[in-house]
Amino acid sequence: MDHFLYRDGSLYAEDVPLTEIAAEVGTPFYVYSTATLLRHFRLFDEALEGTDHLVCYAMKAASNQAILKTLAQAGAGMDVVSEGEYLRAKAAGVPGERIVFSGVGKTGHEIRTALTGGIRQFNIESEPEMQVISAIASELGVIAPITIRVNPDVDAKTHAKIATGKSENKFGIPIARASEVYALAASLPGLEVIGIDVHIGSQLTELEPFELVYKKVAELTEQLRSEGHNIRRLDLGGGLGIPYARSNDAPPLPVEYGALIKRTVGHLGCEIEIEPGRLIAGNAGLMVSKVIYVKSGEGRDFLILDGAMNDLIRPAMYEAHHDIVPVIEPAPGAEQQPYDIVGPVCESGDTFAKQRNMPKLTAGDLVAFRSAGAYGAVMSSEYNTRPLIPEVLVHQDQFAVIRPRPTFDEMINRDTIPEWL
Ligand SMILES: *Cc1c(COP(=O)(O)O)cnc(C)c1O
């Protein structure tokens, strides 16, 4: 459920008409709903009620500080995958003890920043990384709390580019080697082993892969405890999928996911962390764009929008589907026709949808891409020297620009010309 509904014939974000935002900030833009962000966070938080837990929002999904602050004030921790994300979370007011550092290639510099600024835990992904964290922690005279990310070799049944839990993926250490790697961790200075981490992929639409993995984690917990490790925290990753197409079967709900967690690892008495990103932000954001031209091609009509693949890359990168709806509600029974919906970038890949049935649209009409809140703005670029599009946050009847559109001067003046030219 989200808070983007038609009212009086026009699409609203909470109590603000999108036409009003478009008039003020111009198109294209991203818009997020505070109520939807909070609703999704609370669904996870409530699903784990009764167990000691922390929901660490995977901020790579949508990392604007206004979003982070909204969630942090509701009690969320953060899962970060880079120094930049760590610093951004801190800037948004999230204390280090609520920040988990994930990622397969943390550099010495990144590790140092987190150890100096405070960190809840590092999720370690390899032995060389473990050696570096140990060395830096020892040098700083601090103890780094760590989990080790295990790769359970389970098929997440999702798009290949976002599956992370198979043995051929670069993530984690093979679960079969866990004993050996935990023993190494226990022997190194500057580290305190506190738990186990897994994350098998994103946009999972079934619970079965989670069930397989969490059972393996439960077994591993008991094994590692019997080997003398004080396993007291389980980071179970993120990955729960969202319904991108309204017509499809709905993925499992957070409450079902929470029940699964309690059923599979609840008996271990561990503190539970989860790292949802997409489910919190995905349906809490839209991208709003304007039709520039309607072009009649050979046997098909193109809707050419002012938004493009550089603004929302998911269709080009993952063949992702986004529902695209007109901002002005079509009359009931209004005539529909198929369009190829494309952006202005000079690549055929800049196609959002092919032969999508839409009500008849004309130049100047606004359309909204649903489910664009996660992996949307954060993956945008300035390809074709197109400015990063603004982000807007709505809270009831208020809205604020939370990242302005840069001017062309700002963009162009970032280049520097060498002296010899
Ligand atoms: C990307 C990622 C997540 C979030 O995945 P979602 O599918 O957005 O929930 C969580 N943990 C780690 C380690 C990740 O890399």
The ligand as a Gaussian input file, in Angstrom:
#p B3LYP/6-31G(d) Opt

LIG

0 1
 C       21.503000      -4.304000      -1.295000
 C       21.653000      -4.925000       0.024000
 C       20.568000      -4.970000       0.899000
 C       19.188000      -4.481000       0.536000
 O       18.536000      -5.266000      -0.404000
 P       17.026000      -4.915000      -0.780000
 O       16.687000      -5.871000      -1.829000
 O       16.985000      -3.518000      -1.223000
 O       16.202000      -5.134000       0.457000
 C       20.776000      -5.480000       2.157000
 N       21.992000      -5.943000       2.537000
 C       23.053000      -5.921000       1.709000
 C       24.362000      -6.434000       2.180000
 C       22.917000      -5.414000       0.428000
 O       23.973000      -5.409000      -0.388000

